[in-house]
Structures are given as C-alpha cells and as structure tokens.
Amino acid sequence: MKMSLRQLFAPALLAVALTPLAFTAQAGHHEGQGMDREAMMERMEERRQEVYQRAELSGEQQAALNEAHAEHREAVLNLREEHQARVAEILSEQEQQALRDAMHEMHAEYRQEHGHGERGKRGHHDDSANEMDAEEAATE
C-alpha cells in the first residue's frame, strides 16, 4: 500500500501538536494557573483539530488517535507518580527543594547565556519542566 506524504507526516504533525500537553499535566498542580491551564487546553484542542483537518484524517482515525493519546497520558501520569514516590524515598523534602532550586538556577543561567533573557528564572512553564529535570537528576 502506497502512502501519501500527508499520511506519512500526519503522526509527526500530531506529535508536534500534542507535545505541549505533557507540560499541561505537570502545570495543573501550581496554584493560580487554573484558568491559564484551561485556556491552554482549549488552544491545544484547537491545534489538534487543525492538524487532523490538514492531515485529512477521518473521524474514525481522529477518535482512535484521541483514545491512544488519552491512554498514553494516563500511563505517563501514573509513571510520573511512581517516580515521584521513588524520589521521595531517596530524598527528604528539604533535599528535593534544594535540588529543584539548583535546577532553577542552572536553567536560568543557561537561558541567560543563550539569549533567552529573564524569563528562564520563573517562566510560565519552567517550573514544571524544571521539576521534571530535578526528578530525573535525582535518579541519576
């Protein structure tokens, strides 16, 4: 069966559209972000629908992809919870906070060195990304 370019690139386009959803899962636990999270989720859903339309996916394909994404997201969230529990077994709350602080500092320094300005100190998604980095660093 011969695939069109559109069919070949549909998974890549979908991945690009869905990648930020991983960050929204992390961002939801920060106070004061409820409305921002909802708005971001809406924008992501709109983007996903646009990707589906551009790729000319059928309704059946869209539903199957949405189901696969939901299952993946659930698995990632469960794995993240397991990882956080493991980190909590290894480090005290104070040590975890020290690790997060060190990661924030290093991230800010990196962003400043590479011309990304002050946003790196406490950007809108930096906290969740840095927590993930800190957790990964704790396991290495």
Buried (B, 14 or more C-beta within 10 A) or exposed (E): EEEEEEEEBBEEBBEEBBEBBBBBBBBBEBEEBEEBBEEBBEEBEEBBEEBBEEBEBEEEEBEEBBEEBEEEBEEBEEEBEEBBEEBEEEBEEEEBEEBBEEBBEBBBEEBBEEEEEEEBBEBEBBBBBBBBBBBEBBEE
